């Protein structure tokens, strides 16, 4: 099965990209396809229910990143970090 790590899963990944190796005495392809369709439908429903990012959310996220960069002690890659 093709899976790209770090990439958010979307319905088209299930519908288009999902592929399974065929094996003798393997799983029933109809059952696999039915299951993948159910998973894709559920992903689609969940994505539609997610609220869009608001300008307020983006301002809060940016403020948090600024705060973190000001309050995080820098350390070199060779150090063990804060102890």
Residue frames as qw, qx, qy, qz and C-alpha x, y, z in Angstrom:
[[0.000, 0.890, 0.455, 0.000, 0.00, 0.00, 0.00],
 [0.398, 0.449, -0.032, 0.799, 1.35, 3.44, -0.85],
 [0.409, -0.850, -0.317, 0.098, 1.62, 5.75, 2.15],
 [0.391, 0.573, -0.195, 0.693, 3.57, 8.96, 2.43],
 [0.516, -0.493, -0.519, 0.471, 4.55, 9.60, 6.03],
 [0.203, -0.324, -0.147, 0.912, 3.86, 13.04, 7.35],
 [0.187, -0.143, -0.464, -0.854, 1.17, 13.67, 4.78],
 [0.464, 0.099, 0.491, -0.731, -2.34, 14.25, 6.06],
 [0.197, 0.190, 0.941, 0.200, -4.73, 11.51, 4.96],
 [0.414, 0.279, -0.018, -0.866, -7.52, 12.63, 2.64],
 [0.792, 0.254, 0.437, -0.342, -10.37, 10.70, 1.02],
 [0.685, 0.647, -0.272, -0.197, -8.66, 10.66, -2.38],
 [0.030, -0.558, 0.825, -0.085, -5.72, 8.80, -0.78],
 [0.551, 0.005, 0.789, -0.273, -8.08, 5.97, 0.02],
 [0.726, 0.547, 0.267, -0.319, -10.03, 6.08, -3.25],
 [0.599, 0.758, -0.248, -0.074, -7.14, 6.59, -5.65],
 [0.168, 0.709, -0.666, 0.159, -3.83, 5.73, -4.01],
 [0.665, -0.321, 0.616, -0.276, -4.69, 2.70, -1.90],
 [0.733, 0.384, -0.511, -0.233, -3.27, -0.38, -3.56],
 [0.732, -0.411, 0.514, -0.175, -2.71, -3.83, -2.17],
 [0.107, 0.411, -0.867, -0.261, -0.47, -6.62, -3.36],
 [0.877, 0.011, -0.154, -0.454, -2.33, -9.64, -4.64],
 [0.140, -0.404, 0.891, -0.153, -1.48, -12.93, -3.05],
 [0.514, -0.107, -0.803, -0.281, -2.72, -16.44, -3.47],
 [0.474, -0.522, -0.696, 0.136, -5.47, -16.96, -0.92],
 [0.159, 0.125, -0.203, 0.958, -5.42, -13.25, -0.21],
 [0.204, 0.384, 0.548, -0.715, -8.23, -11.13, 1.07],
 [0.357, 0.632, 0.675, 0.132, -11.49, -10.65, -0.82],
 [0.269, 0.103, 0.188, 0.939, -10.93, -7.61, -3.07],
 [0.240, -0.625, -0.485, -0.562, -14.62, -6.67, -2.88],
 [0.584, -0.695, -0.374, 0.191, -14.48, -6.55, 0.91],
 [0.518, -0.248, -0.005, 0.819, -11.29, -4.46, 0.79],
 [0.091, 0.326, 0.356, 0.871, -12.86, -2.03, -1.68],
 [0.397, -0.712, -0.495, -0.301, -16.05, -1.76, 0.38],
 [0.612, -0.593, -0.268, 0.450, -14.01, -1.05, 3.51],
 [0.408, -0.063, 0.135, 0.901, -11.85, 1.54, 1.74],
 [0.084, -0.538, -0.447, -0.709, -14.97, 3.27, 0.47],
 [0.520, -0.744, -0.420, -0.012, -16.36, 3.43, 4.02],
 [0.590, -0.417, -0.092, 0.686, -13.06, 4.86, 5.30],
 [0.255, 0.184, 0.295, 0.902, -12.95, 7.45, 2.51],
 [0.254, -0.680, -0.485, -0.489, -16.56, 8.47, 3.18],
 [0.588, -0.698, -0.321, 0.253, -15.81, 8.89, 6.88],
 [0.504, -0.208, 0.066, 0.835, -12.70, 10.97, 6.13],
 [0.068, 0.431, 0.415, 0.798, -14.74, 13.14, 3.79],
 [0.418, -0.757, -0.456, -0.209, -17.40, 13.68, 6.47],
 [0.617, -0.575, -0.191, 0.502, -14.78, 14.56, 9.09],
 [0.401, 0.018, 0.201, 0.894, -12.99, 17.01, 6.78],
 [0.101, -0.591, -0.443, -0.666, -16.30, 18.75, 6.03],
 [0.537, -0.747, -0.393, -0.007, -17.04, 19.05, 9.78],
 [0.596, -0.239, -0.144, 0.753, -13.68, 20.64, 10.59],
 [0.062, 0.944, 0.209, -0.248, -14.05, 24.37, 11.08],
 [0.619, 0.626, -0.032, 0.473, -11.94, 26.46, 8.73],
 [0.539, -0.217, -0.246, 0.776, -8.98, 28.31, 10.17],
 [0.010, -0.945, -0.324, -0.049, -10.07, 31.74, 11.24],
 [0.322, 0.728, -0.228, 0.560, -7.97, 34.90, 11.27],
 [0.533, -0.716, 0.273, -0.359, -8.21, 34.78, 15.07],
 [0.970, -0.163, 0.146, 0.107, -6.79, 31.25, 15.11],
 [0.727, 0.475, -0.064, 0.492, -3.89, 32.32, 12.88],
 [0.035, -0.812, 0.250, -0.527, -3.13, 35.33, 15.13],
 [0.755, -0.561, 0.270, -0.205, -3.08, 33.09, 18.22],
 [0.960, 0.087, 0.088, 0.252, -0.86, 30.53, 16.48],
 [0.503, 0.648, -0.147, 0.553, 1.57, 33.22, 15.38],
 [0.317, -0.785, 0.276, -0.455, 1.63, 34.77, 18.88],
 [0.911, -0.357, 0.202, -0.031, 2.35, 31.34, 20.38],
 [0.855, 0.310, -0.006, 0.416, 5.24, 30.78, 17.98],
 [0.195, 0.768, -0.214, 0.571, 6.68, 34.20, 18.81],
 [0.603, -0.678, 0.266, -0.327, 6.37, 33.51, 22.54],
 [0.975, -0.117, 0.131, 0.134, 8.02, 30.11, 22.12],
 [0.697, 0.495, -0.099, 0.510, 10.92, 31.55, 20.14],
 [0.053, -0.781, 0.266, -0.562, 11.50, 34.23, 22.81],
 [0.635, -0.559, 0.370, -0.383, 11.25, 31.82, 25.76],
 [0.995, 0.043, 0.021, 0.088, 13.02, 28.77, 24.42],
 [0.369, -0.755, 0.460, 0.287, 16.70, 28.60, 25.32],
 [0.712, 0.587, -0.359, -0.141, 18.80, 27.87, 22.24],
 [0.693, -0.465, 0.541, 0.100, 21.12, 24.90, 22.43],
 [0.219, 0.564, -0.684, -0.407, 23.65, 23.49, 20.08],
 [0.869, 0.123, -0.347, -0.332, 23.00, 20.17, 18.30],
 [0.571, 0.260, -0.716, 0.306, 25.87, 18.62, 20.29],
 [0.189, -0.270, 0.594, -0.734, 24.45, 19.56, 23.67],
 [0.094, -0.264, -0.957, 0.078, 21.91, 17.48, 25.52],
 [0.246, -0.628, -0.427, -0.602, 19.54, 20.39, 25.82],
 [0.354, -0.596, 0.281, -0.664, 18.07, 21.77, 29.05],
 [0.572, -0.046, -0.801, 0.171, 18.59, 19.54, 32.07]]
